[in-house]
Amino acid sequence: MRDLTLFERIPTASAPLSERMRPRRLSEIVGQDKLLAPGSMLAKAIAEDRVPSMILWGPPGTGKTTLARALASESKAELVPFSAVLAGVPELRKVIEAALDRRRTRGQRTILFVDEIHRWNKAQQDALLPHVENGTIVLVGATTENPSFAINAALLSRARVFRLEAHTAASIEAILRTALTDEARGLGRLALTADDDALHALADAAQGDGRRALDVLELAAETVASDTVGPRRLTVEAIEGALAQKTLLYDKSGDEHYNVVSAFIKSMRGNDPDAAMYWMMRMLESGDDPLFVMRRMIIFASEDVGNADPQALATAVNADAALRRLGMPEGLHPMAQCCAYLASTVKSNASYVAWQRAKEDVHAHGPLPVPLHLRNAPTSLMKEMGYGDGYRYPHDEGGHASGATYLPERLVGRRYYEPRNAGFESKLKGRLDRLRGGEGTEPVAKKENEP
């Protein structure tokens, strides 16, 4: 009989509740119904024992390690656990040698489970490539980070990505109720009863993390079980005491960070000051740097509001200056004012589109020569070479030299900036439409009392 691997050892009674209650079979897994639905690609591959190399991507406590263990129980392959935090390439070589021997002597495949694979650098991830490619190992990597950024492209192309969703409150409640009644691995022997409101509160506070929910439940159960007076009942108060302090699911350098930032920007762009305020406070209350949030609003004021409301950029810059002068928490006042203003005002990204278009032409056509009439001629030699010839001074022609060109010859007629008919930008649009239409000089302002 082969030795039990780390994944196969039965948790002791002293192990945390979250570990004792970890599902051992696919049929026991709760909360990933779509991923493991009968007929799904992963379910079929597991049933037919042809598990492909894969990356399991999802928030903490969603069952990445649990799914890897379930693969081991359902497969004829040997599953070898490997921590990207604790081990490196030397340890990997030993695993590969054992996998080669296993395949040669027993014809058995090896599933290598690499937890927190995003912590491996490019060289370490590259060390896996030949062995994944030739079938020596089937890679199952687990990560909380977006694989597009955290995993090498070459390795990612050789593995399927499966996204595990955060638990819903309903699935966490189901996990909690099972733990309360399971006498073998759970809390069933304590004969606890739980108020529905208490389980609802814990399911909400867990924020999709099943492991956290079970750990808090265990702490609350220990407190209630130690009370020898009255029934052993889990109440909302007991749960709140165990929670002590709610912590937001938020990693300032991780994928969830960028999800929240994206929601913040899109809410301002979509003219929803209520949602924008919520996402801004989500970032700040989770410990994000207020100056980072403020920088995002300055960028937004120029990129998404632009000339439709030039005051937006001034508002954002002033709010940034006020925040730096006041510090926190007083700096929240100008931040909230700026957020509400940006989310409520008229929008235009015409200037953003303009520089993107111009950049494309710069890269497409290279350093096109500056037309002679636009070149300065500070020396007599330059004048003899035609520098500045034909330049028309707009101020001498009523403010606009009609028909004059300023782009390189190959790009004459290009339109990068197309003002929108929105807010102040509509005035710029009217002016440019008139000048581009060749109407000549600027209209002369009438003097007072002039008809």
Secondary structure, DSSP 8 states (H G I E B T S, - for coil): -----TTTS---TTS-HHHHT--SSGGG--S-TTTT-TTSHHHHHHHTT----EEEE--TTSSHHHHHHHHHHH-SSEEEEEETTT--HHHHHHHHHHHHHHHHHH---EEEEEETGGGS-HHHHHTTHHHHHTTS-EEEEEESS-HHHHS-HHHHTTSEEEE-----HHHHHHHHHHHHH-TTTSSGGG--EE-HHHHHHHHHHTTT-HHHHHHHHHHHHHHHHT--SS--EE-HHHHHHHH-S------TTSHHHHHHHHHHHHHHHTT-HHHHHHHHHHHHHTT--HHHHHHHHHHHIIIIIGGG-THHHHHHHHHHHHHHHH-TTTTHHHHHHHHHHHHHS----HHHHHHHHHHHHHHHH-S----GGGS---SHHHHHTTTTTT---GGGGTT--TT---S-GGGTT-------SSTTHHHHHHHHHHHHTT--S------TT--
